[in-house]
């Protein structure tokens, strides 16, 4: 596919400015050299950004949206989610993942980093929608836990991007963690783990591993590979200082953390210590939607509210966290409009009522972060594939997906009402 973006505005994160220029999609890559052949599409004077990067998700949990809305994380998991997950199968996960992928695409997300199970069903759904999944099969310490590592290799052989997902320090002990880390190192894979999400988890970690738990992880080589930590709500000042020296990105999931009363992540302290921060939606069972733009805005507003610093993050810095930051940590050619990068591109509707008025083009960046929503996303390309065209999904009927998910929700909950 050849797509021309003529005299379009796009963010230049290296120079921290909004730049106007012409670039192209040539096949699955971005280029600034005009490729041969006829245009499949032409955009002129448009506002364009890289695709957004959901740095922590459980997309198959769309099926559980609205279940256990008003309880703590521990009660939510033990009394609601885990019993339902015991009933899941590939069919449930496939349809639930389809719904989630549509939510993400509609809000400009072109990549999601997932930790869950039944990954092949999610991979099938993602391929149909056209979004890019990155899988980190969840390792939980119980008989047969090694199957998660086998699934990593299987998914890699299917062409998927993969990492390793030790679920958390309260579900994976230091008895098997060295083996998990060694697997990641041997296969040049990154690690993705929930960490310091709740006060009870903080107490558990300090009681079992001590306050220098990050040093304990360093001693087994945990930070020898790229790392994504989800949540980080209860990181101490010492934790932030330690992580600022490592190749780590913290996936900040503000709406899930607030809904579950887990606490408030301190983006100001992360920034002061040089800790890289991305944005994650978590799952729709705890969010309760996967509108990535809404998640970004919540994260920025929360950072200002808890820090008392209105200038903590500029709109451009916030957008960089939602695109380039996690991609750089993982070493992926994503998240920026650059020569040779994968062609993940979002075209915005500058005429949408949430995007006006403007005095200068830079105002659009402010509007993306502070006033827009998924309704302002006009077109989405994922690695050159046109997946959202003039606000309509390409090749997918969302009404059919919604109907099928509703049927499966009723089916999986039958045991609750019998």
C-alpha positions in Angstrom: 0.0 0.0 0.0 1.1 3.5 -0.8 -0.3 6.4 1.2 0.8 10.0 0.9 0.6 12.4 3.9 1.2 15.8 2.2 2.0 18.8 4.3 0.7 17.1 7.4 1.4 18.0 11.0 3.0 15.3 13.1 4.9 15.2 16.5 8.7 15.3 16.5 9.6 13.9 19.9 13.4 14.3 19.4 13.0 18.0 19.1 9.8 18.3 21.2 7.8 20.1 18.5 4.9 19.7 16.1 6.4 19.5 12.6 4.8 20.0 9.2 6.1 17.9 6.3 5.3 15.2 3.8 5.9 11.5 4.3 4.6 8.2 3.0 3.5 4.7 3.9 5.3 2.3 1.6 4.1 -1.2 2.2 4.4 -1.6 6.0 7.0 1.1 6.6 7.1 4.9 6.9 9.4 6.7 4.4 10.2 10.3 3.5 11.2 9.3 0.0 8.2 9.1 -2.4 7.7 5.4 -3.4 6.7 4.5 -7.0 3.2 3.6 -7.9 -0.3 5.1 -7.5 -1.6 6.4 -4.2 -4.1 4.2 -2.4 -4.9 7.2 -0.2 -3.9 10.9 0.1 -4.1 13.0 3.2 -3.4 16.7 3.0 -2.9 19.3 5.8 -4.0 16.7 8.3 -3.1 16.2 11.9 -1.2 12.8 12.2 0.3 11.0 15.1 2.0 7.6 15.6 -0.3 4.8 16.7 -0.9 4.7 20.5 0.7 2.0 22.6 -1.3 0.3 25.3 1.5 -0.8 27.6 -0.5 -3.1 29.9 -3.7 -4.9 29.1 -5.8 -8.0 29.5 -8.0 -7.7 26.4 -9.9 -10.9 26.8 -11.5 -9.5 30.0 -13.9 -7.4 28.0 -16.4 -10.3 28.7 -16.3 -9.4 32.4 -17.0 -5.7 32.0 -19.2 -4.5 34.9 -18.7 -7.5 37.1 -17.8 -6.8 40.8 -17.7 -3.0 40.2 -17.6 -1.9 43.9 -15.1 -4.1 45.7 -11.4 -4.2 46.5 -8.9 -5.8 44.2 -8.5 -8.9 46.4 -12.3 -9.4 46.7 -12.7 -8.7 43.0 -10.2 -11.3 42.0 -11.1 -14.1 44.5 -14.9 -13.8 44.5 -15.6 -12.6 40.9 -12.9 -12.9 38.3 -11.0 -16.1 39.1 -14.2 -18.2 39.4 -15.3 -16.8 36.0 -11.9 -17.4 34.4 -12.1 -21.0 35.4 -15.0 -21.3 32.9 -13.2 -19.6 30.0 -12.4 -21.3 26.7 -11.0 -20.3 23.3 -14.4 -19.3 22.0 -15.1 -16.9 24.9 -11.7 -15.4 24.6 -11.9 -15.0 20.8 -15.1 -13.0 20.9 -14.1 -11.0 23.9 -10.8 -10.2 22.3 -12.5 -9.1 19.1 -14.6 -6.6 21.1 -11.5 -5.3 22.9 -9.5 -4.9 19.8 -12.2 -2.8 18.2 -12.3 -0.6 21.3 -8.6 0.0 21.1 -8.5 0.7 17.4 -11.4 3.1 17.7 -9.3 5.1 20.2 -6.1 5.1 18.2 -4.3 2.2 19.7 -2.3 0.2 17.3 -0.3 -2.0 19.7 -1.3 -3.6 23.0 0.9 -5.4 25.5 -1.1 -8.3 26.9 -0.7 -10.7 29.9 -3.4 -13.4 29.9 -4.1 -16.9 28.8 -5.6 -18.5 25.6 -3.3 -16.3 23.6 -3.9 -18.0 20.3 -7.6 -17.1 20.4 -6.6 -13.5 21.1 -4.0 -13.6 18.3 -6.7 -14.8 15.9 -9.0 -11.9 16.9 -6.2 -9.3 16.6 -5.2 -10.5 13.1 -8.8 -10.1 12.0 -9.1 -6.6 13.3 -5.6 -5.7 12.3 -4.2 -4.5 15.6 -0.7 -5.6 16.8 -0.6 -7.7 20.0 2.5 -8.3 22.1 2.0 -11.4 24.3 3.5 -12.2 27.7 1.8 -15.4 28.8 1.2 -15.2 32.5 3.4 -17.3 34.8 1.7 -18.2 38.0 3.5 -20.6 40.4 1.4 -23.7 40.5 1.8 -27.3 39.1 2.5 -27.0 35.3 3.6 -23.4 35.4 6.2 -24.2 32.8 3.5 -24.3 30.2 3.5 -20.5 30.1 7.1 -20.6 28.8 6.1 -23.2 26.2 3.3 -20.8 25.1 5.9 -18.1 24.6 7.8 -20.2 22.2 4.7 -21.4 20.4 3.5 -17.8 19.9 6.9 -16.7 18.7 6.8 -19.5 16.1 3.4 -18.2 15.0 5.1 -14.8 14.2 3.8 -12.9 17.3 5.8 -10.5 19.3 6.4 -12.0 22.7 7.9 -11.5 26.2 7.7 -13.3 29.5 5.0 -12.5 32.1 5.8 -13.5 35.7 2.4 -12.4 37.0 3.5 -10.8 40.3 5.8 -11.3 43.3 2.8 -12.6 45.3 2.1 -15.3 42.7 5.7 -16.1 41.6 8.2 -16.7 44.4 11.9 -16.4 44.3 12.0 -20.2 44.2 11.1 -20.2 40.5 11.7 -16.6 39.5 15.4 -17.2 38.6 14.3 -19.9 36.1 11.8 -17.5 34.5 14.4 -14.8 34.3 17.0 -17.1 32.8 14.4 -18.1 30.1 13.9 -14.5 29.2 17.7 -13.8 29.1 18.4 -16.9 27.0 15.8 -16.0 24.4 16.4 -12.2 24.4 12.9 -11.5 25.6 11.6 -8.7 27.9 9.9 -9.2 31.3 6.4 -7.9 32.1 5.1 -8.0 35.7 2.5 -6.5 38.0 4.3 -4.7 40.8 3.3 -2.6 43.8 -0.4 -2.3 42.7 -1.9 -2.3 46.2 -1.0 -1.6 49.8 -1.5 -5.3 50.7 0.9 -6.3 48.0 3.4 -3.7 49.3 3.2 -5.3 52.8 3.6 -8.8 51.4 6.7 -7.9 49.4 8.3 -6.0 52.2 7.5 -8.9 54.6 8.8 -11.6 52.4 11.6 -9.9 50.4 12.4 -6.8 52.3 12.3 -3.2 51.2 15.3 -3.9 49.0 13.3 -6.3 46.9 14.4 -4.6 43.7 18.0 -5.4 44.6 16.9 -9.0 45.1 15.5 -9.0 41.6 18.7 -7.4 40.3 20.8 -10.2 41.9 19.0 -12.8 39.7 19.5 -10.8 36.5 15.9 -9.5 36.3 17.1 -6.1 34.9 19.5 -7.7 32.3 16.6 -7.5 29.9 14.0 -4.8 29.2 11.3 -4.6 31.9 7.7 -3.4 31.9 6.2 -3.0 35.4 2.5 -2.6 35.5 0.9 -0.1 38.1 3.8 0.9 40.5 1.2 2.7 42.7 3.2 2.0 45.9 6.7 2.6 44.7 8.8 4.4 47.3 11.3 7.2 46.6 14.1 4.6 46.9 12.3 2.4 44.3 12.0 5.3 41.9 15.6 6.1 42.3 16.6 2.5 41.6 14.3 2.2 38.5 15.5 5.4 37.0 18.8 3.8 36.3 17.4 0.7 34.6 15.8 0.0 31.2 12.3 -0.1 32.7 9.0 1.4 31.8 6.2 1.7 34.3 2.8 1.1 32.7 0.5 3.6 34.5 -3.1 2.4 34.6 -4.9 5.3 36.4 -8.5 4.4 35.9 -8.2 0.8 37.0 -6.1 1.8 40.0 -8.7 4.4 41.1 -11.7 2.2 40.4 -10.2 -0.6 42.6 -9.1 2.0 45.2 -5.5 0.7 44.8 -4.0 4.1 45.2 -2.5 6.9 43.0 0.7 6.6 41.0 3.2 9.4 41.5 4.2 10.4 37.9 5.9 13.4 39.3 8.3 11.3 41.4 8.9 9.0 38.5 9.8 11.9 36.3 12.1 13.5 38.9 14.0 10.2 39.1 14.2 9.6 35.4 11.8 6.7 35.4 10.1 6.1 32.0 6.3 6.0 32.1 3.8 4.5 29.6 0.1 4.3 29.7 -1.9 1.1 30.1 -5.7 0.4 30.1 -5.5 -2.8 32.2 -8.6 -4.9 31.5 -12.2 -3.8 30.8 -13.3 -5.7 33.9 -11.5 -3.1 36.1 -11.4 0.0 33.9 -14.2 -0.4 32.6 -13.4 0.6 29.0 -10.4 0.5 26.7 -10.6 4.1 25.4 -6.9 4.8 25.4 -7.4 8.6 24.9 -9.5 8.8 28.0 -6.9 6.8 29.9 -4.1 9.2 28.8 -6.1 12.2 29.9 -6.9 10.7 33.2 -3.2 9.9 33.8 -2.1 13.4 33.0 -4.8 15.1 35.2 -4.1 12.7 38.0 -0.4 13.5 37.9 -1.2 17.2 38.2 -3.7 16.7 40.9 -1.5 14.6 43.2 1.7 16.7 42.6 0.2 20.2 42.6 2.3 20.9 39.5 0.3 22.2 36.6 3.4 22.2 34.3 4.4 18.6 35.2 3.7 17.3 31.7 3.2 19.1 28.4 0.7 17.6 25.9 3.6 16.6 23.7 5.4 14.8 26.6 2.1 13.0 27.5 1.7 11.9 23.9 5.3 10.6 23.8 4.6 8.5 26.9 1.6 7.0 25.0 3.6 6.1 21.9 7.4 6.2 21.8 8.4 5.6 25.4 7.3 1.9 25.8 8.4 1.2 22.2 11.9 2.4 22.9 12.3 0.4 26.1 11.3 -2.8 24.1 13.5 -1.9 21.2 10.6 -1.7 18.6 10.6 0.6 15.6 7.3 2.0 16.7 5.7 5.1 18.2 7.3 7.8 16.0 7.0 9.2 12.5 10.5 8.2 11.3 12.2 6.7 8.3 11.9 2.9 8.3 9.6 2.7 11.3 6.5 0.4 11.1 3.7 2.4 9.6 1.4 2.8 12.6 -0.4 6.1 11.9 -3.5 7.8 13.3 -5.2 10.5 11.3 -7.3 12.9 13.5 -10.5 14.7 12.7 -9.6 18.3 13.3 -13.2 19.3 12.6 -14.6 17.3 15.4 -16.2 19.5 18.0 -13.7 18.4 20.6 -10.8 19.6 18.4 -11.8 23.2 17.9 -11.1 26.0 18.2 -7.4 26.4 17.5 -5.2 29.5 17.3 -2.2 27.6 16.2 -1.5 23.9 15.1 0.1 23.1 18.5 -3.4 23.6 20.1 -4.3 20.2 18.5 -1.9 18.4 20.8 -3.6 20.0 23.8 -7.0 19.0 22.4 -5.9 15.4 21.9 -4.9 15.1 25.5 -7.4 17.3 27.3 -10.6 17.4 25.2 -10.8 14.7 22.5 -12.0 11.2 22.6 -12.3 8.2 20.3 -14.8 10.2 18.2 -11.9 12.4 17.0 -10.0 9.4 15.6 -10.7 9.4 11.8 -8.3 6.8 10.2 -5.9 4.2 11.6 -3.2 2.3 9.9 -1.3 -0.6 11.5 1.9 -1.5 9.8 0.5 -0.1 6.6 -2.9 -1.9 6.9 -5.9 0.4 6.9 -8.0 -0.8 9.8 -10.2 2.2 10.5 -11.3 4.2 7.5 -13.3 7.4 8.0 -14.4 6.2 11.4 -15.6 2.8 10.2 -13.9 -0.5 10.9 -12.5 -2.3 7.8 -13.7 -5.8 7.3 -15.4 -6.2 10.8 -19.0 -5.7 11.8 -19.1 -4.3 15.3 -22.8 -5.0 15.8 -22.2 -8.7 15.1 -19.3 -8.7 17.6 -21.4 -7.0 20.3 -24.2 -9.5 19.8 -21.9 -12.5 20.0 -20.3 -11.2 23.1 -23.6 -10.6 24.8 -24.6 -14.2 24.1 -21.4 -15.5 25.7 -21.7 -13.3 28.7 -25.1 -14.8 29.4 -23.7 -18.3 28.9 -20.6 -17.9 31.1 -22.7 -16.5 34.0 -25.4 -19.2 34.0 -23.7 -21.0 36.8 -24.1 -17.8 39.0 -27.8 -17.8 38.8 -28.6 -21.6 38.9 
